[in-house]
Amino acid sequence: MKISYDKKIDAMYIYLTSKRKQITETKELDDGWIADYAGEELVGIEILDASKVLGAKLGFKPSRYPSAIAHTIKVKK
C-alpha cells in the first residue's frame, strides 16, 4: 500500500496494490471519495478535500507535509 498527498489540490490517493494496473472503472463512493477498479479488483481510493475530510478525524495537518508524500506500508502475511 502506498499513500500520496498533493497539497496543491488537497487530494490524497491510497494505492491498494503495488503493481500498476489499468483502471477500468471509477465509482464515487461518497461525496469526495472515489474508488478505482481494475476489473473487479479495487486498486485505489482518492479522497478529495483530504485535509477537511480527514483533518478532524485523524488530526491530519497538510502544512506538516511537503507537496507530495509517499508512504509504503508492509503487511505481514
Legacy VTK file of the C-alpha trace (Angstrom):
# vtk DataFile Version 3.0
C-alpha trace
ASCII
DATASET POLYDATA
POINTS 77 float
0.000 0.000 0.000
1.222 3.488 -0.838
-0.328 6.828 0.089
0.333 10.106 -1.693
-0.918 13.605 -0.930
-1.000 16.579 -3.276
-1.060 19.780 -1.217
-1.951 21.984 -4.220
-5.262 20.266 -4.848
-5.721 18.863 -1.307
-6.208 15.302 -2.529
-4.948 12.041 -1.097
-4.632 8.827 -3.088
-4.337 5.407 -1.485
-2.788 2.799 -3.773
-4.010 -0.631 -2.657
-1.723 -2.617 -4.942
1.984 -2.282 -5.629
1.607 -3.221 -9.300
0.340 -0.568 -11.699
-2.939 -1.748 -13.212
-5.199 -0.353 -15.900
-8.180 1.339 -14.276
-11.353 0.126 -15.951
-13.973 1.749 -13.743
-14.239 4.668 -11.336
-17.065 4.977 -8.816
-17.909 7.815 -6.455
-18.473 6.147 -3.084
-19.469 9.277 -1.208
-19.000 12.992 -1.649
-15.278 13.357 -2.384
-14.439 9.635 -2.037
-13.615 7.957 -5.349
-12.773 4.271 -5.911
-10.762 2.985 -8.870
-11.161 -0.586 -10.105
-9.203 -2.830 -12.455
-11.918 -5.266 -13.427
-13.494 -6.294 -10.126
-10.362 -5.511 -8.067
-10.307 -2.312 -6.015
-6.896 -0.779 -6.768
-7.105 2.715 -5.283
-9.116 5.297 -3.406
-8.928 9.058 -3.888
-10.044 11.446 -1.153
-10.788 14.985 -2.313
-10.512 17.864 0.194
-8.429 15.478 2.299
-7.427 17.990 4.951
-11.088 18.813 5.623
-12.355 15.239 5.420
-9.568 13.586 7.408
-8.381 16.521 9.496
-10.941 16.303 12.248
-10.934 12.509 12.372
-7.201 11.822 12.175
-5.518 15.051 13.188
-4.261 15.385 9.598
-2.493 18.712 9.017
-1.303 19.180 5.413
1.005 22.012 6.428
3.248 19.405 8.088
3.805 17.602 4.764
5.574 18.546 1.540
3.517 18.915 -1.638
3.633 15.169 -2.247
4.276 12.420 0.245
4.548 8.699 -0.228
4.410 6.001 2.370
4.811 2.298 1.956
3.108 0.033 4.432
4.233 -3.575 4.596
1.613 -6.082 5.581
2.753 -9.278 7.256
1.226 -12.423 5.808
LINES 1 78
77 0 1 2 3 4 5 6 7 8 9 10 11 12 13 14 15 16 17 18 19 20 21 22 23 24 25 26 27 28 29 30 31 32 33 34 35 36 37 38 39 40 41 42 43 44 45 46 47 48 49 50 51 52 53 54 55 56 57 58 59 60 61 62 63 64 65 66 67 68 69 70 71 72 73 74 75 76
